[in-house]
Amino acid sequence: MSQDVTGGPRVLTVPNIISMARLLLVPVFAWLVAQGHDAWALAVLLLAGASDWLDGVLARRMHQVTRLGQMLDPAADRLFILVTLVGLAWRGVVPVWLVVVLVLRDVVLAVLLVALARSGYPPLRVHLAGKAGTFAIMYAFPLLLLSEWPSPVGLVAGVLGWACALWGVALYWFAGALYLTQAASVMRRDARVRAAEAA
């Protein structure tokens, strides 16, 4: 964890505060979608997407990468994606199968991470494909919400939104396959080491 000059852990870093703010935006977005305030919901989605990019950039440039931030950022992303999916499905903007496909991947990885943690393994290294998939999905949502507007804005937004969503789903599951492969490789390596030590 990144530390301050006194040697204590740094929790309230700028990137962590941004991630916390994004978490606070989740119920705001849910309420806006439920009430049909699409313009404001769209603004919140765009702000969440921009903050997702910003906190990572600032963490690296300001040397404020912390263990809390490494857990908080993906947690905020997953929660925002889940709430947005449910809200858009409830409004009929996206089909239920999209919710199932994206949630199923996160459930599979959550089970994997719990199994690894119980066996004493650290969290898996984040792949670029996973980040790209999350980025595509986060930017698909505002476009899909905008597709509810009259043409030509709604038509163009719908085409672009579904392009981002489908690319995001593909990258999301590709990254999931990479995580599963990575976990299997680590466990096989450790099994070989234990077998060699026991021989």
Disulfide bonds with the S-S distance in Angstrom:
none
